[in-house]
Amino acid sequence: MCDYPRIGSCINRKARKHHKCYECKRVIDIGQKYQYIKGNWDGKWLEFKTCLSCEELRDQLKYDGELAPFGELQEWASENGIEFTLEGWRKK
């Protein structure tokens, strides 16, 4: 279950420098769009940058209105017969 932050924001941005996707660890290249989430969880400010492919997968794996917690997307995908590769994710 994904805990929501007490305070937070979620926006899509266009990369002005290289970033690394928090989920698949692939590089988000300059000019690519990505999801940027910043929030306060239990008194700690955290930020996550996720490629649009992983954002789409997280939405597809939504279960009963709950999203995969950050850092657990690959586990949720594996449980649903989806594997991560260097090129992205695909059904097994």
HELIX and SHEET records of a PDB file:
HELIX    1   1 LEU A   52  GLN A   60  1                                   9    
HELIX    2   2 LEU A   73  GLU A   79  1                                   7    
SHEET    1   A 3 ILE A   7  LYS A  14  0                                        
SHEET    2   A 3 LYS A  33  TRP A  41 -1                                        
SHEET    3   A 3 LYS A  44  CYS A  51 -1                                        
SHEET    1   B 2 HIS A  19  LYS A  20  0                                        
SHEET    2   B 2 VAL A  27  ILE A  28 -1                                        
SHEET    1   C 2 ILE A  82  THR A  85  0                                        
SHEET    2   C 2 GLY A  88  LYS A  91 -1                                        
END                                                                             
